[in-house]
Amino acid sequence: MNEQINAPETAEAFVTKDMIVTDILDIDDDIAGLLMQMGLHCVGCLAASGEDLETAMAVHGYPPEDVDTVVDNLNSFLAYKRACRESDAASDT
């Protein structure tokens, strides 16, 4: 899990490791699929409404050093989607 996606320098952070999982899921519908691909089936888990991302990852056996990588990857994903939307909006004008 040490592979990291490089975020654009202008990326705004949306996800932090101390955020409640359901709050992270509320940011973007596609985050659920990303978490599920990592083995975090938080979408249907009752604990998701009371657990932060760091705790959820620990429960699923992820080492602490992977938490920051996951947070960076989620934020990179969100920045990419935001950039695509902005690019589409600019091309429509």
C-alpha positions as CSV (number, residue, x, y, z in Angstrom):
1,M,0.0,0.0,0.0
2,N,3.0,2.3,-0.1
3,E,2.3,3.4,-3.7
4,Q,1.1,7.0,-3.6
5,I,-0.6,9.1,-6.3
6,N,0.9,12.5,-6.6
7,A,-1.6,15.3,-6.0
8,P,-1.4,18.5,-8.0
9,E,0.1,21.3,-6.0
10,T,-3.1,23.2,-6.1
11,A,-5.1,20.3,-4.6
12,E,-7.2,21.3,-1.6
13,A,-7.3,18.6,1.1
14,F,-10.8,17.3,1.8
15,V,-10.0,14.1,3.7
16,T,-8.1,13.7,6.9
17,K,-7.3,10.6,8.9
18,D,-9.4,11.8,11.8
19,M,-12.6,12.3,9.8
20,I,-15.5,9.9,10.5
21,V,-15.8,7.4,7.7
22,T,-19.4,8.4,6.8
23,D,-18.3,12.0,6.5
24,I,-15.7,10.9,4.0
25,L,-18.2,8.9,2.1
26,D,-20.5,12.0,1.9
27,I,-17.9,14.0,0.1
28,D,-18.1,12.0,-3.1
29,D,-20.0,8.9,-4.1
30,D,-17.0,7.3,-5.8
31,I,-15.0,7.2,-2.6
32,A,-17.1,4.2,-1.5
33,G,-15.7,2.2,-4.4
34,L,-12.2,3.2,-3.7
35,L,-12.4,2.2,0.0
36,M,-14.0,-1.1,-1.0
37,Q,-11.2,-1.9,-3.4
38,M,-8.8,-1.5,-0.5
39,G,-10.8,-3.9,1.6
40,L,-12.5,-1.3,3.7
41,H,-16.2,-2.2,3.2
42,C,-17.3,0.9,5.2
43,V,-20.3,1.5,3.1
44,G,-22.5,-1.0,4.9
45,C,-20.7,-1.0,8.2
46,L,-22.5,0.4,11.3
47,A,-19.1,1.4,12.8
48,A,-18.6,3.8,9.9
49,S,-20.8,6.4,11.5
50,G,-18.6,6.4,14.6
51,E,-15.1,5.5,13.5
52,D,-12.5,7.7,12.0
53,L,-10.5,6.6,9.0
54,E,-7.4,5.9,11.0
55,T,-9.3,3.6,13.4
56,A,-11.2,1.8,10.6
57,M,-7.9,1.1,8.8
58,A,-6.3,-0.2,12.0
59,V,-9.3,-2.5,12.6
60,H,-8.8,-3.9,9.1
61,G,-5.1,-4.6,9.8
62,Y,-3.5,-1.7,7.9
63,P,-0.3,-0.5,9.4
64,P,-0.3,3.2,10.6
65,E,2.0,4.3,7.9
66,D,-0.6,3.4,5.2
67,V,-3.1,5.8,6.6
68,D,-1.4,8.9,5.3
69,T,-0.9,7.2,1.9
70,V,-4.7,6.5,1.7
71,V,-5.6,10.0,2.7
72,D,-3.2,11.4,0.1
73,N,-4.6,9.1,-2.6
74,L,-8.2,10.1,-1.7
75,N,-7.4,13.8,-1.8
76,S,-5.5,13.3,-5.1
77,F,-8.6,11.5,-6.5
78,L,-10.8,14.4,-5.4
79,A,-8.4,17.0,-6.8
80,Y,-8.4,15.1,-10.2
81,K,-12.2,15.1,-10.3
82,R,-12.3,18.8,-9.4
83,A,-9.8,19.6,-12.2
84,C,-11.8,17.6,-14.7
85,R,-15.0,19.4,-13.8
86,E,-13.2,22.8,-14.0
87,S,-11.8,21.8,-17.4
88,D,-15.1,20.7,-18.7
89,A,-16.7,23.9,-17.5
90,A,-14.0,26.0,-19.1
91,S,-14.4,24.2,-22.4
92,D,-18.2,24.7,-22.4
93,T,-17.8,28.5,-22.3
